[in-house]
Structures are given as structure tokens and as C-alpha cells.
Amino acid sequence: MRIFVFFSLLFLFFFCYMYYICLLLFCTLQTYIFILYHIIPYSILIYIYYISNI
């Protein structure tokens, strides 16, 4: 459970970091899609990891 919290925080930090870069680059829709394609698989991975630990 503690590991899951750690990964959630890591994911949140990663998301904020990518979003901040996106804003700095005055992101287009393409950049936003690019970021989503990195975040969605990562969050699914965390979810699978959490389910397997229950």
C-alpha cells in the first residue's frame, strides 16, 4: 500500500512536470496528445501493479 502511494505521488509529480513544460512551450493539441500518450500507459501500469498487490 505504501509503495502504491509512492508511485501515485511520483505519477502526480510527473504529470505536473509534463504539464508545466507543456505550458512553457505554449503547447499545441499535438503536444497535449503526446503527453497523454505517456501518462495514460503509466497510470494503467500503476493500477495493474496495485491490483496485483491486493
Phi and psi restraints in degrees (range 20) as a CNS / XPLOR table:
assign (resid 1 and name C) (resid 2 and name N)
       (resid 2 and name CA) (resid 2 and name C) 1.0 -64.5 20.0 2
assign (resid 2 and name N) (resid 2 and name CA)
       (resid 2 and name C) (resid 3 and name N) 1.0 -37.2 20.0 2
assign (resid 2 and name C) (resid 3 and name N)
       (resid 3 and name CA) (resid 3 and name C) 1.0 -64.3 20.0 2
assign (resid 3 and name N) (resid 3 and name CA)
       (resid 3 and name C) (resid 4 and name N) 1.0 -40.1 20.0 2
assign (resid 3 and name C) (resid 4 and name N)
       (resid 4 and name CA) (resid 4 and name C) 1.0 -62.5 20.0 2
assign (resid 4 and name N) (resid 4 and name CA)
       (resid 4 and name C) (resid 5 and name N) 1.0 -42.0 20.0 2
assign (resid 4 and name C) (resid 5 and name N)
       (resid 5 and name CA) (resid 5 and name C) 1.0 -61.8 20.0 2
assign (resid 5 and name N) (resid 5 and name CA)
       (resid 5 and name C) (resid 6 and name N) 1.0 -43.1 20.0 2
assign (resid 5 and name C) (resid 6 and name N)
       (resid 6 and name CA) (resid 6 and name C) 1.0 -58.9 20.0 2
assign (resid 6 and name N) (resid 6 and name CA)
       (resid 6 and name C) (resid 7 and name N) 1.0 -47.2 20.0 2
assign (resid 6 and name C) (resid 7 and name N)
       (resid 7 and name CA) (resid 7 and name C) 1.0 -66.8 20.0 2
assign (resid 7 and name N) (resid 7 and name CA)
       (resid 7 and name C) (resid 8 and name N) 1.0 -33.5 20.0 2
assign (resid 7 and name C) (resid 8 and name N)
       (resid 8 and name CA) (resid 8 and name C) 1.0 -64.3 20.0 2
assign (resid 8 and name N) (resid 8 and name CA)
       (resid 8 and name C) (resid 9 and name N) 1.0 -43.7 20.0 2
assign (resid 8 and name C) (resid 9 and name N)
       (resid 9 and name CA) (resid 9 and name C) 1.0 -65.3 20.0 2
assign (resid 9 and name N) (resid 9 and name CA)
       (resid 9 and name C) (resid 10 and name N) 1.0 -40.0 20.0 2
assign (resid 9 and name C) (resid 10 and name N)
       (resid 10 and name CA) (resid 10 and name C) 1.0 -62.2 20.0 2
assign (resid 10 and name N) (resid 10 and name CA)
       (resid 10 and name C) (resid 11 and name N) 1.0 -43.8 20.0 2
assign (resid 10 and name C) (resid 11 and name N)
       (resid 11 and name CA) (resid 11 and name C) 1.0 -62.6 20.0 2
assign (resid 11 and name N) (resid 11 and name CA)
       (resid 11 and name C) (resid 12 and name N) 1.0 -43.3 20.0 2
assign (resid 11 and name C) (resid 12 and name N)
       (resid 12 and name CA) (resid 12 and name C) 1.0 -62.8 20.0 2
assign (resid 12 and name N) (resid 12 and name CA)
       (resid 12 and name C) (resid 13 and name N) 1.0 -44.4 20.0 2
assign (resid 12 and name C) (resid 13 and name N)
       (resid 13 and name CA) (resid 13 and name C) 1.0 -61.6 20.0 2
assign (resid 13 and name N) (resid 13 and name CA)
       (resid 13 and name C) (resid 14 and name N) 1.0 -44.9 20.0 2
assign (resid 13 and name C) (resid 14 and name N)
       (resid 14 and name CA) (resid 14 and name C) 1.0 -60.3 20.0 2
assign (resid 14 and name N) (resid 14 and name CA)
       (resid 14 and name C) (resid 15 and name N) 1.0 -44.2 20.0 2
assign (resid 14 and name C) (resid 15 and name N)
       (resid 15 and name CA) (resid 15 and name C) 1.0 -62.5 20.0 2
assign (resid 15 and name N) (resid 15 and name CA)
       (resid 15 and name C) (resid 16 and name N) 1.0 -46.9 20.0 2
assign (resid 15 and name C) (resid 16 and name N)
       (resid 16 and name CA) (resid 16 and name C) 1.0 -63.3 20.0 2
assign (resid 16 and name N) (resid 16 and name CA)
       (resid 16 and name C) (resid 17 and name N) 1.0 -40.7 20.0 2
assign (resid 16 and name C) (resid 17 and name N)
       (resid 17 and name CA) (resid 17 and name C) 1.0 -62.3 20.0 2
assign (resid 17 and name N) (resid 17 and name CA)
       (resid 17 and name C) (resid 18 and name N) 1.0 -46.6 20.0 2
assign (resid 17 and name C) (resid 18 and name N)
       (resid 18 and name CA) (resid 18 and name C) 1.0 -65.0 20.0 2
assign (resid 18 and name N) (resid 18 and name CA)
       (resid 18 and name C) (resid 19 and name N) 1.0 -39.5 20.0 2
assign (resid 18 and name C) (resid 19 and name N)
       (resid 19 and name CA) (resid 19 and name C) 1.0 -65.1 20.0 2
assign (resid 19 and name N) (resid 19 and name CA)
       (resid 19 and name C) (resid 20 and name N) 1.0 -40.3 20.0 2
assign (resid 19 and name C) (resid 20 and name N)
       (resid 20 and name CA) (resid 20 and name C) 1.0 -63.7 20.0 2
assign (resid 20 and name N) (resid 20 and name CA)
       (resid 20 and name C) (resid 21 and name N) 1.0 -44.5 20.0 2
assign (resid 20 and name C) (resid 21 and name N)
       (resid 21 and name CA) (resid 21 and name C) 1.0 -60.4 20.0 2
assign (resid 21 and name N) (resid 21 and name CA)
       (resid 21 and name C) (resid 22 and name N) 1.0 -43.2 20.0 2
assign (resid 21 and name C) (resid 22 and name N)
       (resid 22 and name CA) (resid 22 and name C) 1.0 -57.2 20.0 2
assign (resid 22 and name N) (resid 22 and name CA)
       (resid 22 and name C) (resid 23 and name N) 1.0 -45.7 20.0 2
assign (resid 22 and name C) (resid 23 and name N)
       (resid 23 and name CA) (resid 23 and name C) 1.0 -66.3 20.0 2
assign (resid 23 and name N) (resid 23 and name CA)
       (resid 23 and name C) (resid 24 and name N) 1.0 -38.7 20.0 2
assign (resid 23 and name C) (resid 24 and name N)
       (resid 24 and name CA) (resid 24 and name C) 1.0 -62.6 20.0 2
assign (resid 24 and name N) (resid 24 and name CA)
       (resid 24 and name C) (resid 25 and name N) 1.0 -35.6 20.0 2
assign (resid 24 and name C) (resid 25 and name N)
       (resid 25 and name CA) (resid 25 and name C) 1.0 -89.1 20.0 2
assign (resid 25 and name N) (resid 25 and name CA)
       (resid 25 and name C) (resid 26 and name N) 1.0 8.5 20.0 2
assign (resid 25 and name C) (resid 26 and name N)
       (resid 26 and name CA) (resid 26 and name C) 1.0 49.8 20.0 2
assign (resid 26 and name N) (resid 26 and name CA)
       (resid 26 and name C) (resid 27 and name N) 1.0 60.3 20.0 2
assign (resid 26 and name C) (resid 27 and name N)
       (resid 27 and name CA) (resid 27 and name C) 1.0 -57.5 20.0 2
assign (resid 27 and name N) (resid 27 and name CA)
       (resid 27 and name C) (resid 28 and name N) 1.0 141.7 20.0 2
assign (resid 27 and name C) (resid 28 and name N)
       (resid 28 and name CA) (resid 28 and name C) 1.0 -92.0 20.0 2
assign (resid 28 and name N) (resid 28 and name CA)
       (resid 28 and name C) (resid 29 and name N) 1.0 175.2 20.0 2
assign (resid 28 and name C) (resid 29 and name N)
       (resid 29 and name CA) (resid 29 and name C) 1.0 -60.9 20.0 2
assign (resid 29 and name N) (resid 29 and name CA)
       (resid 29 and name C) (resid 30 and name N) 1.0 -36.5 20.0 2
assign (resid 29 and name C) (resid 30 and name N)
       (resid 30 and name CA) (resid 30 and name C) 1.0 -62.8 20.0 2
assign (resid 30 and name N) (resid 30 and name CA)
       (resid 30 and name C) (resid 31 and name N) 1.0 -42.3 20.0 2
assign (resid 30 and name C) (resid 31 and name N)
       (resid 31 and name CA) (resid 31 and name C) 1.0 -64.8 20.0 2
assign (resid 31 and name N) (resid 31 and name CA)
       (resid 31 and name C) (resid 32 and name N) 1.0 -40.6 20.0 2
assign (resid 31 and name C) (resid 32 and name N)
       (resid 32 and name CA) (resid 32 and name C) 1.0 -62.7 20.0 2
assign (resid 32 and name N) (resid 32 and name CA)
       (resid 32 and name C) (resid 33 and name N) 1.0 -43.3 20.0 2
assign (resid 32 and name C) (resid 33 and name N)
       (resid 33 and name CA) (resid 33 and name C) 1.0 -63.2 20.0 2
assign (resid 33 and name N) (resid 33 and name CA)
       (resid 33 and name C) (resid 34 and name N) 1.0 -42.5 20.0 2
assign (resid 33 and name C) (resid 34 and name N)
       (resid 34 and name CA) (resid 34 and name C) 1.0 -57.6 20.0 2
assign (resid 34 and name N) (resid 34 and name CA)
       (resid 34 and name C) (resid 35 and name N) 1.0 -44.3 20.0 2
assign (resid 34 and name C) (resid 35 and name N)
       (resid 35 and name CA) (resid 35 and name C) 1.0 -65.2 20.0 2
assign (resid 35 and name N) (resid 35 and name CA)
       (resid 35 and name C) (resid 36 and name N) 1.0 -43.3 20.0 2
assign (resid 35 and name C) (resid 36 and name N)
       (resid 36 and name CA) (resid 36 and name C) 1.0 -60.5 20.0 2
assign (resid 36 and name N) (resid 36 and name CA)
       (resid 36 and name C) (resid 37 and name N) 1.0 -39.2 20.0 2
assign (resid 36 and name C) (resid 37 and name N)
       (resid 37 and name CA) (resid 37 and name C) 1.0 -66.4 20.0 2
assign (resid 37 and name N) (resid 37 and name CA)
       (resid 37 and name C) (resid 38 and name N) 1.0 -18.6 20.0 2
assign (resid 37 and name C) (resid 38 and name N)
       (resid 38 and name CA) (resid 38 and name C) 1.0 -92.4 20.0 2
assign (resid 38 and name N) (resid 38 and name CA)
       (resid 38 and name C) (resid 39 and name N) 1.0 -33.1 20.0 2
assign (resid 38 and name C) (resid 39 and name N)
       (resid 39 and name CA) (resid 39 and name C) 1.0 -80.1 20.0 2
assign (resid 39 and name N) (resid 39 and name CA)
       (resid 39 and name C) (resid 40 and name N) 1.0 -42.8 20.0 2
assign (resid 39 and name C) (resid 40 and name N)
       (resid 40 and name CA) (resid 40 and name C) 1.0 -60.5 20.0 2
assign (resid 40 and name N) (resid 40 and name CA)
       (resid 40 and name C) (resid 41 and name N) 1.0 -49.8 20.0 2
assign (resid 40 and name C) (resid 41 and name N)
       (resid 41 and name CA) (resid 41 and name C) 1.0 -60.9 20.0 2
assign (resid 41 and name N) (resid 41 and name CA)
       (resid 41 and name C) (resid 42 and name N) 1.0 -36.2 20.0 2
assign (resid 41 and name C) (resid 42 and name N)
       (resid 42 and name CA) (resid 42 and name C) 1.0 -64.8 20.0 2
assign (resid 42 and name N) (resid 42 and name CA)
       (resid 42 and name C) (resid 43 and name N) 1.0 -43.1 20.0 2
assign (resid 42 and name C) (resid 43 and name N)
       (resid 43 and name CA) (resid 43 and name C) 1.0 -68.4 20.0 2
assign (resid 43 and name N) (resid 43 and name CA)
       (resid 43 and name C) (resid 44 and name N) 1.0 -36.2 20.0 2
assign (resid 43 and name C) (resid 44 and name N)
       (resid 44 and name CA) (resid 44 and name C) 1.0 -64.1 20.0 2
assign (resid 44 and name N) (resid 44 and name CA)
       (resid 44 and name C) (resid 45 and name N) 1.0 -41.1 20.0 2
assign (resid 44 and name C) (resid 45 and name N)
       (resid 45 and name CA) (resid 45 and name C) 1.0 -60.3 20.0 2
assign (resid 45 and name N) (resid 45 and name CA)
       (resid 45 and name C) (resid 46 and name N) 1.0 -44.4 20.0 2
assign (resid 45 and name C) (resid 46 and name N)
       (resid 46 and name CA) (resid 46 and name C) 1.0 -62.0 20.0 2
assign (resid 46 and name N) (resid 46 and name CA)
       (resid 46 and name C) (resid 47 and name N) 1.0 -43.9 20.0 2
assign (resid 46 and name C) (resid 47 and name N)
       (resid 47 and name CA) (resid 47 and name C) 1.0 -61.7 20.0 2
assign (resid 47 and name N) (resid 47 and name CA)
       (resid 47 and name C) (resid 48 and name N) 1.0 -45.2 20.0 2
assign (resid 47 and name C) (resid 48 and name N)
       (resid 48 and name CA) (resid 48 and name C) 1.0 -62.7 20.0 2
assign (resid 48 and name N) (resid 48 and name CA)
       (resid 48 and name C) (resid 49 and name N) 1.0 -43.0 20.0 2
assign (resid 48 and name C) (resid 49 and name N)
       (resid 49 and name CA) (resid 49 and name C) 1.0 -61.5 20.0 2
assign (resid 49 and name N) (resid 49 and name CA)
       (resid 49 and name C) (resid 50 and name N) 1.0 -42.1 20.0 2
assign (resid 49 and name C) (resid 50 and name N)
       (resid 50 and name CA) (resid 50 and name C) 1.0 -65.2 20.0 2
assign (resid 50 and name N) (resid 50 and name CA)
       (resid 50 and name C) (resid 51 and name N) 1.0 -45.5 20.0 2
assign (resid 50 and name C) (resid 51 and name N)
       (resid 51 and name CA) (resid 51 and name C) 1.0 -62.1 20.0 2
assign (resid 51 and name N) (resid 51 and name CA)
       (resid 51 and name C) (resid 52 and name N) 1.0 -41.4 20.0 2
assign (resid 51 and name C) (resid 52 and name N)
       (resid 52 and name CA) (resid 52 and name C) 1.0 -69.0 20.0 2
assign (resid 52 and name N) (resid 52 and name CA)
       (resid 52 and name C) (resid 53 and name N) 1.0 -19.6 20.0 2
assign (resid 52 and name C) (resid 53 and name N)
       (resid 53 and name CA) (resid 53 and name C) 1.0 -91.0 20.0 2
assign (resid 53 and name N) (resid 53 and name CA)
       (resid 53 and name C) (resid 54 and name N) 1.0 -9.1 20.0 2
